[in-house]
């Protein structure tokens, strides 16, 4: 069965359809359903005990959020990893996340953020970050961001941010599972301190630095994957045909969209 633990979709469906969408989103974010993997409406309908129409509606919402795509020839598939997506996510986050620095916080919000910041700092300062520690830290970071998003008073923008954060962590999960280099954790406790103290410029600077670090990490890992896939494919073809090595463009079996 697919993991049922997922963040809420910004476009709320109903009943079993909601369960299906949340489970599919979670499976995609955690790469249980890998980039480029094909999705069968019939199999998903059996999995969730739903009609094909409900499954199709859930997939359509996930398509609108950027998690899946569809073509007449291939049907539904999980969105492949590409440099274009990485740049798109980074640009969108740079545009929308600064809004978080302008929200009005009441005493309860400040107390919650302060508690999350202390927890985040305590976890990050541990000498060994292994096992479930990193996912726990990232969940704490996500709680900080979602607390702020909930105070925006703009449900559509909050929904866009949810999609951007989910799509970003999907890429991080994908690359971290395939490379020894891990994304350096952002110090979100300093971000919270700046917000609570009213130092908006410092909070904005933190967001910009965190987004730059994320984009750099993702693009570096993408280029490494592209080079690895291109070299393996070229070496195989050269061995079969006795031709010189040449880089090829296309989609790798890992769901990485290689680009010239």
C-alpha positions in Angstrom: 0.0 0.0 0.0 1.1 3.5 -0.6 2.2 5.7 2.3 -0.9 7.6 3.5 1.1 10.3 5.3 1.2 13.4 3.1 0.6 17.1 3.2 -2.8 18.4 2.2 -3.5 19.3 -1.4 -4.1 23.0 -1.9 -7.2 22.1 -4.0 -9.3 20.0 -1.5 -11.0 17.0 -3.0 -13.5 14.9 -1.0 -13.6 11.5 0.7 -11.7 8.7 -0.8 -10.5 10.9 -3.6 -8.7 13.0 -1.0 -7.1 10.0 0.5 -5.9 8.8 -3.0 -4.5 12.2 -3.8 -2.7 12.6 -0.5 -1.2 9.1 -0.7 -0.1 9.7 -4.3 1.5 13.0 -3.5 3.3 11.5 -0.5 4.5 8.6 -2.6 5.8 11.0 -5.3 7.5 13.4 -2.8 9.3 10.5 -1.1 10.1 8.9 -4.5 8.3 5.7 -3.8 6.8 6.5 -7.2 10.0 7.4 -9.0 10.4 10.3 -11.5 9.3 9.1 -14.9 7.3 6.2 -13.6 4.1 5.4 -15.4 0.8 5.4 -13.5 -2.1 3.2 -14.3 -5.6 4.5 -13.6 -6.9 1.0 -13.3 -4.3 -0.1 -10.8 -4.7 3.0 -8.7 -8.5 2.5 -8.7 -8.0 -1.0 -7.4 -5.5 0.2 -4.8 -7.9 2.7 -3.3 -11.2 1.1 -4.1 -12.2 4.0 -6.3 -13.8 4.5 -9.6 -11.6 5.5 -12.5 -13.2 9.0 -12.5 -12.1 9.7 -9.0 -8.6 8.5 -9.7 -8.5 10.6 -12.9 -9.6 13.7 -10.9 -6.9 13.1 -8.3 -4.3 12.8 -11.0 -5.6 15.9 -12.7 -5.1 17.9 -9.5 -1.6 16.5 -9.1 -0.9 17.5 -12.7 -2.0 21.0 -12.0 0.4 21.1 -9.1 3.3 19.8 -11.2 3.7 16.3 -9.8 2.5 14.2 -12.8 2.1 14.7 -16.5 0.0 13.0 -19.2 0.2 12.4 -22.9 -2.1 10.7 -25.3 0.5 8.1 -26.2 2.0 7.4 -22.7 -0.8 8.1 -20.3 0.0 9.3 -16.8 3.5 9.4 -15.4 5.4 11.0 -12.6 7.1 14.2 -13.6 10.7 13.6 -14.6 13.6 15.6 -13.0 14.9 18.4 -15.2 17.1 21.5 -14.9 14.1 23.5 -16.1 12.0 22.3 -13.1 14.8 23.2 -10.7 15.1 26.7 -12.1 11.3 27.1 -12.2 11.0 26.1 -8.5 13.8 28.4 -7.5 12.4 31.4 -9.3 8.9 30.8 -7.9 10.2 30.5 -4.3 12.2 33.7 -4.7 9.0 35.5 -5.7 6.6 34.1 -3.1 8.6 33.2 0.0 9.4 36.9 0.8 5.7 37.3 1.6 6.3 35.2 4.7 8.4 38.0 6.1 5.4 40.4 6.1 2.8 38.4 8.1 1.3 39.7 11.3 2.1 37.4 14.2 0.2 37.2 17.5 1.6 36.0 20.8 0.5 32.4 20.0 2.3 32.5 16.6 5.4 33.8 18.2 5.4 31.2 20.9 4.9 28.4 18.4 7.6 29.7 16.1 10.0 30.2 19.1 9.4 26.6 20.2 10.0 25.2 16.7 13.1 27.3 16.3 14.5 26.0 19.6 13.7 22.4 18.6 15.3 23.0 15.2 18.5 24.4 16.7 18.8 21.6 19.2 18.4 19.0 16.5 20.9 20.7 14.1 23.5 21.1 16.8 23.6 17.3 17.5 27.0 15.9 16.6 25.6 13.0 14.5 22.8 13.5 12.0 21.9 10.0 11.1 18.8 7.8 10.8 15.6 9.7 11.1 17.2 12.8 12.4 17.4 14.7 9.1 13.8 14.0 8.1 12.8 15.2 11.6 14.7 18.4 11.2 13.2 19.0 7.8 9.7 18.4 9.2 10.4 21.0 11.9 11.6 23.4 9.2 8.4 22.7 7.2 6.3 23.4 10.3 8.0 26.8 10.6 7.2 27.7 7.0 3.7 26.4 7.1 3.0 28.3 10.3 3.9 31.5 8.5 2.0 30.5 5.3 -1.2 30.0 7.4 -0.9 33.6 8.5 -0.8 35.0 5.0 -4.5 35.2 4.7 -4.1 34.1 1.0 -5.1 30.5 0.6 -4.2 30.3 -3.1 -0.7 31.6 -2.4 -0.3 29.2 0.5 -1.4 26.4 -1.8 1.3 27.4 -4.3 3.9 27.5 -1.6 2.8 24.0 -0.5 3.4 22.7 -4.0 6.7 24.4 -4.3 8.0 23.0 -1.0 6.7 19.5 -1.8 8.3 19.6 -5.3 11.6 20.9 -3.9 11.9 18.2 -1.3 11.0 15.6 -3.9 14.1 16.6 -5.9 16.2 16.6 -2.7 15.0 13.1 -1.8 15.7 11.9 -5.3 19.3 13.2 -5.5 20.2 12.4 -1.9 19.2 8.7 -2.4 21.6 8.6 -5.4 24.6 10.6 -4.2 26.8 10.8 -1.1 26.5 14.6 -1.0 23.6 15.8 1.1 21.9 19.2 1.1 23.3 21.4 3.9 20.5 22.1 6.4 19.5 25.8 6.6 19.6 27.5 10.0 15.9 28.3 10.2 16.2 29.2 13.9 18.0 32.4 12.9 15.3 33.1 10.4 12.7 32.9 13.1 14.7 35.0 15.5 14.9 37.7 12.8 11.1 37.6 12.2 10.3 37.8 15.9 12.7 40.6 16.5 11.3 42.5 13.5 14.5 42.4 11.5 12.8 41.9 8.1 15.9 42.5 6.0 17.8 39.7 7.9 14.8 37.4 7.4 14.7 38.1 3.7 18.5 37.6 3.5 18.1 34.2 5.1 15.5 33.1 2.6 17.5 34.3 -0.3 20.6 32.4 0.9 18.6 29.2 1.6 17.1 29.3 -1.8 20.5 29.9 -3.5 22.0 26.9 -1.6 19.1 24.7 -2.6 19.2 25.7 -6.3 23.0 25.2 -6.4 22.7 21.8 -4.8 20.0 20.6 -7.1 21.7 21.9 -10.3 25.0 20.4 -9.3 23.5 17.0 -8.6 21.5 17.2 -11.9 24.6 17.9 -13.9 26.4 15.0 -12.2 23.4 12.7 -13.1 23.3 14.0 -16.6 27.1 13.3 -17.1 26.8 9.9 -15.5 23.8 8.8 -17.6 25.3 10.3 -20.8 28.7 8.6 -20.3 27.1 5.2 -19.6 24.8 5.3 -22.6 27.6 6.5 -24.9 30.0 3.8 -23.6 27.4 1.1 -24.1 26.7 2.2 -27.7 30.3 2.7 -28.5 31.0 -0.8 -27.2 28.2 -2.2 -29.3 29.0 -0.3 -32.5 32.6 0.5 -32.2 32.0 4.2 -32.5 33.6 7.1 -30.6 32.0 8.3 -27.4 29.3 11.0 -27.9 26.9 12.6 -25.4 23.3 11.8 -26.0 20.2 13.7 -24.9 17.0 12.1 -23.7 15.4 10.7 -20.6 17.4 8.4 -18.4 15.9 5.3 -16.8 16.2 7.2 -13.5 13.7 9.8 -14.7 16.4 12.5 -15.2 15.7 14.6 -18.3 19.1 15.2 -19.8 19.5 18.5 -21.6 22.1 19.7 -24.1 
